[in-house]
Amino acid sequence: MTVEVWGMMGAGAAALIAGLVLVWPRFRAAAGVDKILVLGPALEAVSLAIFAAEHFTAARDLMQIVPKWLPGPLFWTYLVGAALLAASLSFIAFRCVRWAAGLLALLFLIIVATVDLPGLPSSLHDRISWTLTVRELCFASGAMVLAGSVWPHGKMASALMVVGRWIVAAVMVFYGIEHFLFPHNVVGVPLEKLTPPWMPASAAIAWLVGATLVIAGVAMFFPRLVRIAAAGCGAVLLLVTALFYGPIMVDQIHTAAVEGINYFGDTLLFASTVLLAGSGRAGSESS
């Protein structure tokens, strides 16, 4: 395996272990659906660590994504990697979360504005372009909800949570519908990859995940249902990450390992974003 693969897997494993250890006191103190929602920042940190490692170990490949009008693409690639790593560490330790989440949301919004949106007009009929654009927007919105949930009570906190939740909910419905239209593609974030033929009942899995996304997404527009919808859908997506993408990642470890890890990390990031959308009460953290 390459340095890139070892780096991504090592960073993810380290973040997972550290995150679960440090979240344990808050997990024990939580009750009901909060036991699932409280895992959101720690699990998000795992994905962020995986992608941070990729930015450091495959910088020269990733710098091709940087807009051509920006000088020093290698610098910006490393800077994004450092930002993802800093956010990951903040979420693991649950320190300075309001600033880390707010800046992470800003980072994703900048990616949408500089990378996704400029190419969208030329590919309006390409569903993958739309899927990728709203994916980054969804990631930004989940971070907005988390920032609002730990921000001092006020109009800013409420606005961050309400707007963030609505965007995440809308993306969930959009992705859910795509599952019914393209049941033979991978689930969670419905990208172009086809589900491997050895995966049992792939269409049924797609329909189940699609129905979950649509129902939970609609429910999240209703304040009283937000937490249960986020917890339920987030739990389903975590199962998808482990039981659907885990085997795919293992199957590709000697052929397309980076792709397998990317799909695993991407779906885990989507799952944790849905959990973050259920955030609503400030946790115990140091600003």
ROMAR-422071 format. One record per atom (N, C-alpha, C, CB): residue in three letters; x negated, y negated, z negated. Coordinates in steps of 0.001 Angstrom, whole numbers, plus 500000, padded with zeros to 6 digits. Glycine has a CB too. Layout:
N
alaXYZ...
// end
This chain:
287
met499163501196500000met500000500000500000met499122498746500000met500950499999498776thr499647497662500554thr498890496432500693thr498895495623499387thr499459495595501838val498030494600499367val497986493692498223val499330492991498044val496861492656498399glu499947492652499165glu501252491990499115glu502285492865498422glu501729491638500526val502330494142498766val503304495058498167val503029495235496683val503275496422498877trp501766495484496334trp501408495644494926trp501722494363494137trp499910496004494790gly501428493220494729gly501686491959494043gly503161491738493776gly501144490814494847met503990491988494787met505429491784494632met506015492761493611met506138491944495984met505615494031493709met506132495027492772met505629494770491353met505734496433493222gly504353494419491235gly503787494156489908gly504427492953489242gly502291493942490009ala504622491878490021ala505243490672489466ala506679490953489033ala505216489527490497gly507410491706489860gly508788492033489511gly508877492894488265gly509460492738490661ala508005493897488172ala508016494791487005ala507653494034485733ala507042495964487216ala506645493168485811ala506227492400484636ala507339491458484182ala504945491602484941ala507989490797485146ala509080489887484802ala510256490640484191ala509537489115486040leu510543491829484725leu511663492618484195leu511407493034482753leu511902493861485063ile510214493547482488ile509891494000481123ile509923492833480144ile508503494678481088ala509238491731480512ala509189490566479625ala510585489969479430ala508230489500480192gly511338489904480509gly512670489323480427gly513601490106479534gly513264489218481786leu513575491438479672leu514458492273478850leu514071492218477374leu514424493721479342val512778492147477105val512325492054475708val512790490744475080val510785492166475626leu512609489641475794leu512910488335475228leu514403488008475222leu512169487278475988val515168488639476109val516609488378476125val517345489235475098val517179488638477521trp516663490235474536trp517320491186473634trp518035490514472460trp516303492163473103pro517424489539471753pro518155488899470643pro519449488217471095pro517262487874469961arg519424487547472236arg520639486902472738arg521649487925473225arg520300485932473863phe521160489028473773phe522061490103474205phe522785490700473003phe521277491204474962arg522073490939471909arg522687491504470702arg523691490550470079arg521617491856469681ala523415489247470176ala524311488260469571ala525561488014470412ala523575486952469364ala525504488362471689ala526636488118472588ala527723489163472378ala526174488121474057ala528918488836472824ala530048489759472712ala530840489758474008ala530958489380471522gly531493490879474297gly532346490974475474gly531576490776476771gly533454489963475386val532170490013477692val531529489800478995val530243489004478882val532479489091479935asp530070488288477757asp528837487522477578asp527610488418477539asp528911486703476305lys527782489681477169lys526645490603477150lys526088490817478558lys527059491948476536ile526950490711479558ile526490490827480941ile525976489486481438ile527621491336481852leu526724488417481151leu526352487092481647leu525016486624481092leu527427486087481298val524705486992479863val523461486532479239val522225487099479940val523442486921477763leu522410488163480712leu521296488763481444leu520942487990482720leu521632490200481795gly521823487080483144gly521634486373484402gly520278485708484565gly522680485356484542pro519859484830483624pro518563484168483794pro517387485146483827pro518353483172482681ala517411486173482980ala516309487138482955ala516208487908484266ala516485488113481794leu517348488284484834leu517336489025486102leu516985488120487279leu518696489683486344glu517429486867487203glu517031485911488236glu515517485743488234glu517726484546488020ala514938485750487038ala513488485592486913ala512734486709487631ala513087485561485441val513301487906487642val512648489031488319val512537488752489815val513429490346488074ser513643488335490425ser513622488016491855ser512685486860492158ser515024487682492344leu512739485827491333leu511870484678491561leu510401485073491474leu512176483574490554ala510069485971490541ala508685486435490413ala508258487225491642ala508520487294489154ile509158488059492154ile508853488847493364ile508547487921494539ile510036489788493721phe509384486912494745phe509196486023495885phe508045485050495666phe510470485255496161ala507770484708494409ala506589483886494122ala505320484645494514ala506543483492492618ala505271485925494140ala504107486749494491ala503951486860496005ala504234488151493870glu505064486971496712glu504997487043498175glu504425485750498757glu506396487319498766his504788484602498179his504262483327498673his502754483224498455his504969482158497981phe502250483842497393phe500810483783497132phe500021484810497949phe500548484001495653thr500589485985498150thr499851487061498814thr500066487111500325thr500244488378498218ala501108486457500825ala501371486446502270ala501615485016502741ala502589487347502619ala500833484084502184ala501055482664502456ala500907482322503934ala500091481828501646arg499939482925504592arg499690482576505991arg500811483076506914arg498348483154506443asp501518484096506492asp502684484537507262asp503881483632506990asp503036485997506924leu504095483329505719leu505268482540505341leu505157481081505753leu505484482623503857met503922480569505917met503795479155506259met504340478851507653met502340478727506172gln504614479906508441gln505215479688509762gln506640479157509649gln505210480989510569ile507257479347508474ile508629478876508259ile508665477385507967ile509283479645507113val507556476837507468val507507475417507107val507779474563508347val506128475051506481pro508649473552508237pro508941472688509392pro507669472125510020pro509857471539508972lys507648472070511346lys506458471659512076lys506052470222511776lys506685471822513553trp507021469377511393trp506712467976511144trp506048467746509786trp507970467156511236leu505983468794508954leu505328468668507658leu503855469048507792leu506029469555506597pro502923468166507420pro501499468526507485pro501132469492506355pro500614467257507407gly500084470252506544gly499600471153505491gly500579472248505127gly499277470370504268pro501023473072506082pro502034474096505768pro501579475101504708pro502405474842507027leu500275475386504666leu499778476333503663leu499956475765502262leu498295476670503917phe499732474461502108phe499925473808500810phe501370473943500345phe499532472323500889trp502321473674501250trp503733473733500879trp504161475159500535trp504601473185502013thr503560476123501210thr503879477532500902thr503437477883499493thr503206478484501919tyr502212477488499146tyr501724477748497786tyr502525476960496751tyr500232477392497677leu502932475736497107leu503697474914496175leu505051475556495867leu503896473501496746val505716476078496899val506994476765496674val506779478000495800val507648477168498025gly505704478737496066gly505397479899495233gly505193479507493783gly504160480611495753ala504470478416493557ala504231477943492189ala505539477512491529ala503227476772492190ala506421476868492300ala507713476430491758ala508575477632491369ala508459475553492786leu508591478657492217leu509359479867491905leu508801480556490661leu509344480840493102leu507478480591490555leu506853481219489383leu507174480444488115leu505331481314489567ala507111479109488189ala507408478285487015ala508852478494486559ala507158476796487323ala509781478544487502ala511187478777487154ala511361480157486541ala512088478630488395ser510662481139487098ser510748482501486567ser510281482547485107ser509906483468487427leu509151481921484819leu508624481913483456leu509568481189482502leu507244481257483424ser510165480102482981ser511113479356482150ser512328480204481798ser511560478079482865phe512858480927482786phe514041481754482550phe513719482944481651phe514617482244483877ile512519483493481784ile512119484623480937ile512032484180479479ile510760485207481403ala511333483063479246ala511157482570477875ala512375481810477374ala509936481677477793phe513273481444478289phe514441480612478003phe514023479324477305phe515455481381477139arg513077478659477940arg512571477365477487arg512627476390478651arg511117477486476928cys512966475127478364cys513064474084479397cys513991474507480534cys511672473756479956val515035475239480208val515899475822481230val516645474754482027val516893476774480589arg517080473690481360arg517866472688482086arg517033472057483209arg518373471593481115trp515752471819482925trp514891471215483946trp514486472229485000trp513646470611483304ala514156473436484568ala513751474471485528ala514896474810486472ala513282475738484792ala516109474965485919ala517265475303486754ala517620474153487684ala518472475664485882gly517566472935487174gly517882471784488005gly516899471621489154gly517901470531487166leu515617471792488864leu514600471659489914leu514648472839490882leu513199471549489292leu514999474022490380leu515153475171491273leu516313474931492240leu515386476470490461ala517413474379491736ala518543474045492614ala518109473046493674ala519723473476491797leu517328472043493265leu516841471046494216leu515942471692495269leu516081469931493482leu515091472626494861leu514214473320495803leu515029474057496861leu513297474304495059phe516034474802496433phe516856475536497393phe517618474581498320phe517843476450496653leu518079473459497792leu518782472487498626leu517838471871499662leu519404471384497753ile516594471645499279ile515603471130500227ile515359472155501331ile514276470787499503ile515310473443500963ile515132474504501964ile516315474511502936ile514988475895501274val517519474357502391val518704474301503258val518594473133504230val519996474174502414ala518209471963503711ala518180470749504525ala517057470749505554ala518042469543503636thr515908471352505221thr514743471259506111thr514504472502506965thr513520470991505298val515006473655506519val514744474904507244val516017475449507901val514155475957506292asp517111475512507143asp518327476154507647asp519164475249508554asp519171476610506490leu519500474073508065leu520416473208508806leu519892472736510166leu520736472020507975pro518598472392510290pro518131471929511612pro518340472947512734pro516666471583511536gly518278474233512430gly518449475238513471gly519871475707513649gly517598476400513180leu520773475240512776leu522151475729512818leu522924475300514069leu522884475254511601pro522793474042514534pro523570473637515719pro523313474501516953pro523263472203516055ser522108475031517089ser521794475849518266ser522223477303518099ser520307475790518554ser522717477655516925ser523123479048516690ser524449479099515935ser522031479809515901leu525382478260516354leu526667478171515661leu527464479469515737leu527486477039516241his527227480258516771his527979481503516950his527212482720516431his528318481700518422asp526103482471515746asp525295483550515172asp525626483672513688asp523765483287515382arg526271484744513311arg526707484883511912arg525533484944510948arg527561486131511750ile524373485464511389ile523217485579510513ile522713484198510104ile522100486373511201ser522748483242511040ser522329481878510709ser523215481289509618ser522365480984511960trp524515481510509740trp525434481045508703trp525211481783507384trp526882481223509161thr524979483086507480thr524759483888506272thr523537483399505507thr524592485370506633leu522455483103506215leu521231482637505573leu521397481228505006leu520074482667506565thr522088480371505742thr522274478992505268thr523067478957503973thr522982478149506333val524193479670503941val525008479644502715val524363480453501602val526413480181502995arg523455481380501941arg522741482129500906arg521908481186500045arg521841483207501540glu521081480346500703glu520265479395499940glu521138478395499189glu519301478651500871leu522243477983499812leu523164477069499147leu523771477717497907leu524270476631500110cys524070479007498019cys524618479759496889cys523593479862495763cys525057481165497338phe522341480152496117phe521287480241495102phe521123478907494377phe519951480665495746ala521178477817495144ala521081476486494533ala522244476245493578ala521053475392495617ser523429476668493980ser524628476415493177ser524625477197491874ser525868476760493971gly524143478438491917gly524033479205490678gly523096478530489695gly523550480619490968ala521976477997490199ala521039477276489333ala521673475993488795ala519743476947490100met522527475349489607met523234474156489147met524142474479487958met524058473549490293val524848475608488041val525742475999486942val524932476250485678val526560477262487317leu523811476951485817leu522973477219484647leu522462475919484042leu521794478127485024ala522005474991484892ala521530473703484388ala522640472974483647ala521003472835485537gly523834472974484219gly524958472302483568gly525350472941482255gly526140472285484480ser525189474273482170ser525610474987480961ser524706474696479771ser525639476479481221val523474474275480020val522555473975478912val522280472478478805val521234474734479094trp522951471693479638trp522797470240479597trp523683469675478485trp523159469599480976pro523278468547477878pro524158467930476866pro525533467663477468pro523541466605476323his526558467893476695his527926467765477186his528170466375477765his528926468053476062gly528793466320478900gly529076465047479557gly529549465299480971gly527834464135479558lys529768464212481725lys530276464327483082lys529295465038483996lys530594462961483635met527990464790483798met526994465432484646met527037466943484484met525598464907484323ala527097467425483243ala527137468867482986ala528382469486483606ala527101469151481474ser529518468833483427ser530768469363483982ser530735469404485496ser531951468527483519ala530196468342486106ala530136468290487566ala529236469390488116ala529636466920488032leu528085469595487495leu527164470641487951leu527831472009487905leu525889470648487095met528551472286486810met529169473598486659met530343473791487610met529631473793485230val531203472782487728val532392472922488578val531995473052490049val533338471716488388val531160472143490527val530756472175491938val529967473447492233val529914470927492295gly529050473792491330gly528261474998491533gly529113476247491604gly527253475141490436arg530068476370490706arg530944477546490700arg531783477630491968arg531858477519489478trp532312476499492401trp533144476516493603trp532345476963494820trp533747475133493852ile531106476502494920ile530281476895496073ile529957478377496015ile528978476072496121val529550478862494836val529258480295494691val530503481116495023val528766480615493249ala531661480693494523ala532907481413494780ala533232481448496267ala534059480771494010ala533047480320496954ala533334480265498392ala532410481193499176ala533194478828498910val531128481217498793val530171482109499465val530533483570499212val528727481827498981met530978483891497999met531394485257497692met532538485693498600met531814485373496222val533517484826498790val534648485155499664val534163485328501104val535740484053499589phe533313484424501569phe532768484493502926phe532008485799503137phe531845483291503198tyr531133486129502205tyr530380487380502308tyr531307488588502230tyr529322487459501203gly532320488504501373gly533257489614501241gly533974489918502540gly534265489317500166ile534416488876503232ile535088489059504521ile534137489698505533ile535611487707505059glu532872489282505507glu531889489860506419glu531732491364506214glu530546489174506239his531899491821504982his531790493261504705his532858494060505459his531913493522503193phe534033493481505618phe535103494166506344phe534884494101507851phe536459493558505989leu534269493015508320leu534028492858509751leu532816493666510225leu533828491389510082phe531849493870509335phe530610494573509708phe530289495626508640phe529413493562509869pro531112496666508527pro530956497647507440pro529730498545507573pro532176498508507370his529065498523508724his527898499391508900his526587498659508623his527880499957510310asn526685497377508277asn525499496633507866asn525324496739506357asn525600495152508300val524130496414505891val523859496517504461val524792495599503681val522389496171504160val524994495926502419val525983495227501595val525312494207500679val526790496231500762gly526144493448499980gly525640492397499098gly525515491115499879gly524283492786498475val524301490824500342val524069489743501304val524115490396502682val522680488988501046pro525178490167503466pro525404490934504704pro524531490466505869pro526862490841505107leu523295490926505892leu522354490539506937leu522399491527508100leu520931490450506369glu521406491426509007glu521458492200510244glu521073493663510085glu520570491575511252lys520415494022508987lys519955495392508791lys521131496363508705lys519101495487507526leu521040497459509439leu522069498494509379leu521816499420508204leu522113499295510689thr522890499898507591thr522757500856506502thr522152502146507042thr524128501129505829pro521131502695506374pro520504503936506853pro521538505060506990pro519374504371505893pro521393505919507996pro522379506989508218pro522465507990507073pro522050507724509484trp521405508072506244trp521425509036505140trp522222508530503924trp519997509360504717met522628507239503956met523409506694502841met524846507212502942met523379505125502843pro525351507928501920pro526707508496502004pro527787507425501920pro526919509516500894ala528870507632502654ala530064506778502589ala529722505299502711ala530810507021501288ser528888504955503677ser528412503571503790ser529554502595504052ser527377503461504904ala530505502972504923ala531622502077505219ala532496501869503983ala532465502637506376ala532738502933503238ala533550502828502026ala532860501928500997ala533811504229501425ile531538502041500887ile530785501181499973ile530935499722500394ile529287501586499943ala530824499473501716ala530958498103502222ala532338497539501915ala530701498061503734trp533382498340502114trp534741497857501841trp534948497598500350trp535778498871502345leu534392498456499507leu534524498274498058leu533812497008497598leu533965499493497311val532576496827498070val531828495630497695val532509494383498264val530364495723498193gly533004494483499506gly533702493356500116gly534939492961499336gly534082493686501536ala535731493956498931ala536942493666498153ala536581493027496816ala537761494954497923thr535523493518496189thr535077492957494912thr534684491494495067thr533896493762494354leu533935491187496124leu533496489816496358leu534681488887496620leu532523489768497534val535619489326497435val536772488475497765val537631488235496524val537624489119498888ile537970489300495815ile538839489164494634ile538167488322493558ile539200490550494066ala536890488623493265ala536183487863492229ala535953486421492666ala534841488530491898gly535658486221493963gly535451484861494458gly536698484006494313gly535021484894495910val537848484551494671val539104483813494514val539372483543493030val540288484601495145ala539135484540492195ala539385484392490758ala538527483290490143ala539121485711490040met537324483082490689met536423482090490097met536867480657490349met535032482280490632phe537868480461491173phe538433479123491333phe539389478776490188phe539162479017492675phe539696479756489347phe540583479550488210phe539758479592486926phe541715480621488182pro539669478474486185pro538782478376485026pro538906479523484023pro539044477099484324arg540124479993483771arg540299481044482767arg539739482399483223arg541774481190482432leu539525482555484524leu539067483836485059leu537586483832485436leu539891484206486266val536944482673485303val535566482534485788val534634483561485163val535047481135485501arg534650483673483856arg533648484496483175arg533849485989483463arg533700484245481664ile535089486439483427ile535336487862483688ile535057488195485147ile536787488238483327ala535379487264486057ala535126487501487481ala533629487551487756ala535788486408488342ala532870486607487177ala531424486569487380ala530760487803486783ala530830485299486763ala531198488191485584ala530604489358484930ala530912490639485693ala531105489474483493gly532175490790486123gly532554492005486842gly531867492128488184gly534039492045487037cys531893491047488972cys531257491090490285cys529744491187490156cys531637489856491104gly529169490473489185gly527727490557488961gly527292491964488610gly527309489606487863ala528099492652487788ala527781494037487418ala527818494957488630ala528755494543486352val528825494760489500val528916495576490719val527695495336491606val530221495254491499leu527295494079491755leu526141493765492593leu524839494299491990leu526039492256492797leu524757494351490675leu523579494955490040leu523519496452490336leu523602494715488513leu524683497111490313leu524730498526490678leu524333498717492138leu526133499104490429val524786497812493002val524407497873494415val522892497737494555val525126496765495225thr522312496801493808thr520858496598493860thr520120497866493470thr520439495444492940ala520552498490492371ala519848499664491859ala520116500925492668ala520235499902490430leu521395501170492997leu521784502453493598leu521820502438495121leu523130502857493085phe521874501262495724phe521910501149497182phe520541500715497710phe523004500147497625tyr520049499601497187tyr518769499074497686tyr517555499740497048tyr518701497584497446gly517739500283495834gly516627501016495222gly516173502182496088gly517025501525493845pro517084503076496482pro516699504185497370pro516157503716498721pro517888505093497599ile516722502645499276ile516225502122500545ile514786501627500385ile517136500982501057met514504500949499283met513158500464499027met512164501614498905met513139499618497764val512562502660498193val511690503827498038val511479504518499382val512285504819497017asp512538504627500176asp512452505278501486asp511505504534502424asp513840505374502119gln511418503200502271gln510599502397503177gln509215502081502625gln511308501117503494ile508864502644501478ile507648502234500783ile506390502454501613ile507528502980499482his506400503435502526his505218503706503348his505391503246504796his504902505189503321thr506541502668505120thr506783502244506501thr507058500749506610thr507949503017507083ala507976500246505811ala508321498822505830ala508555498364504393ala509588498551506721ala507503498486503575ala507642498250502139ala508069496827501821ala506342498554501438val507471495835502497val507787494445502205val509257494160502504val506882493506503016glu509758494682503619glu511167494497503957glu512057495112502880glu511482495120505331gly511733496321502448gly512535496979501421gly512554496198500123gly512015498372501166ile511388495682499717ile511306494891498482ile512067493582498640ile509832494608498108asn511979492981499822asn512685491721500065asn514196491892499965asn512318491168501438tyr514719492962500551tyr516162493204500473tyr516584493485499023tyr516562494389501389phe515763494229498304phe516041494506496892phe516063493204496092phe514986495479496307gly515005492382496262gly514920491131495520gly516000490145495904gly513582490506495727asp516348490120497181asp517381489215497675asp518742489539497062asp517462489287499199thr519073490821497017thr520363491232496447thr520390491024494941thr520651492700496773leu519248491268494281leu519165491010492842leu519339489522492569leu517817491509492269leu518790488673493433leu518948487228493269leu520402486813493465leu518048486476494257phe521092487435494413phe522510487154494617phe523327487612493406phe523019487845495898ala523020488806492895ala523731489322491721ala523541488404490519ala523248490739491381ser522309487983490284ser522043487118489131ser522646485732489334ser520533487002488886thr522724485264490595thr523380483985490879thr524853484041490507thr523224483614492363val525515485155490825val526920485325490447val527054485314488928val527493486640491031leu526126485960488234leu526158485942486766leu525944484525486238leu525087486891486188leu525024483783486855leu524788482403486424leu526035481547486606leu523619481794487200ala526830481857487636ala528051481091487887ala529049481233486747ala528694481538489192gly528887482271485932gly529757482460484781gly529256481770483534gly529922483909484505ser528088481122483616ser527544480406482464ser528479479270482092ser526121479868482760gly528644479046480795gly529572477979480413gly529294477372479080gly530944478486480414arg528555478085478248arg528246477544476936arg526736477476476798arg528879478402475801ala526265476428476241ala524825476269476089ala524266477349475205ala524487474902475522gly523136477896475657gly522444478882474843gly521455478191473936gly521738479918475718ser520755478994473167ser519730478448472295ser518442478342473076ser519541479317471031glu518064477120473403glu516860476930474197glu516203475616473841glu517177476980475689ser514946475523474135ser514203474305473886ser514109473514475169ser512807474609473326ser514482472233475153ser514420471453476349ser513063470832476555ser515458470408476322
// end
